[in-house]
Amino acid sequence: MNPLRLLVNLPNGFFGVAELNEAFERMRTLAEVRCTSHNTADEIRADLAWSNAVIMWSWPMLSHELLDTAPNLKLAGHIDIGQAGARIALERGLAVSVSRHGFSPAVAEMALALILSTLRRVSDYHYQMSLGSEPWVRAFPDDVDPRERELSGRSVGVIGFGRVGQRLVELLEPFRCSVRIYDPFIDQQKVQAPGATSVALEEMIRESDVVVLCAATNPGSRHLLGPAEVAMLRRDAVFVNVARAALVDSDALVRRLQRGDLYAALDVFDREPLEADSILRSLPNAYLTPHRAGGLLVSVQRTIDWLVDDLIAFTEGRERRHALTEAMLPGLDG
C-alpha cells in the first residue's frame, strides 16, 4: 500500500521554526511529506494533484476547478478558510478540518490587554517616561484626569460571541462587568456567562463604556458599525477592534476620534501594513498594534497540532475534533 502523501503548503517561515519541529516529525511518521509555499492555483496545482491530504492556510482557495485536478485529495486541513472555500468543500464532500480557533485565546487576551491599557493610559505613560516628560501629579486629586478609569464594574459590549468573544467574557468575570453581547447568529440560550445578556446592537452600543469587535467579516457584517453606530458610542467610550477592519466604517471612526471624545484600540486596518502617513498614527486617542492579537508561537503550535491530530484521526477512521460543518459558516470571513 502506498504511504499517505501529505502536502504542507504554508508560508516559508513555518518550516524553520523550532517550536514546530515536533509537529513535522509527527507528519513524517504518518506520511510522505512535501513542503511548499505556493500562493496561487497555478503554483499549487501539480503538488495538490500528487497529494492525498493537504495542510495549508486559506490560500489559494481550493476551487471546484482546482479540486477537479486533484482526484486523490481526501482531506484538507486549513488554519483558516473563507466561506466560499468552505461551501465548495462541503458541496463536494471533502473532509475539511479548520484550526483557526487556535488563535482565539491569544486574541481574547489581547482584547483584554487593550481594554485595560486604554482605560489606564498605559502606553501614554510608558512613552512619556521614555522621553522624560511624564506629568507627575502635583495637586492630587485635582489634576487627575477623570477619563482614566478602572475596568471593574464597567459596562462592556462584545460584538461576536464566537470563541474569541466567549473567552473574553470569561476573562472579564473577575472585573464584575455588566456584559452585553450582540451576535445574531447564535442561539440566545447559549449566552449563559455570569453578568452577560444578549441585546440588540443599538442597545449594546448606547449602554456600553467599552465596545469590543470580535466578529467575522462577511457581506452581512461589513460596516456593521457605520456612521450612525459610531456616533452612538458613548462619550469617552473605549472602542477595541481585534477582529476585522471592514466591520467598522473607518472614515466615520476617524472623524469621531478627531472630535476627541472617543478612545480606540485597533489591531486591524483597512490596508495592512498601515500606511506610513495614515492619520490614525497622529491621533493621540488612537492606540495601535500591528495585527498581532493572535500572533504568538503558542497559537501557531496549536493550529498546526490540531490539524495533525485530525489528520491522524482521519487515517484511523476516528471522529475529527476540528471538522468543518455547515453550522460554522456564519462565523467564517466571507
Helices and strands as residue ranges (DSSP letters): E 4-9, G 12-16, G 18-20, H 21-30, E 31-36, H 41-50, E 53-56, H 64-68, E 75-78, H 83-92, E 95-98, G 100-103, H 104-120, H 122-131, E 155-159, H 163-172, G 173-175, E 178-182, G 188-190, E 196-198, H 201-206, E 210-213, H 227-232, E 237-241, G 245-247, H 250-259, E 262-266, G 279-282, E 286-288, H 297-315, G 326-331
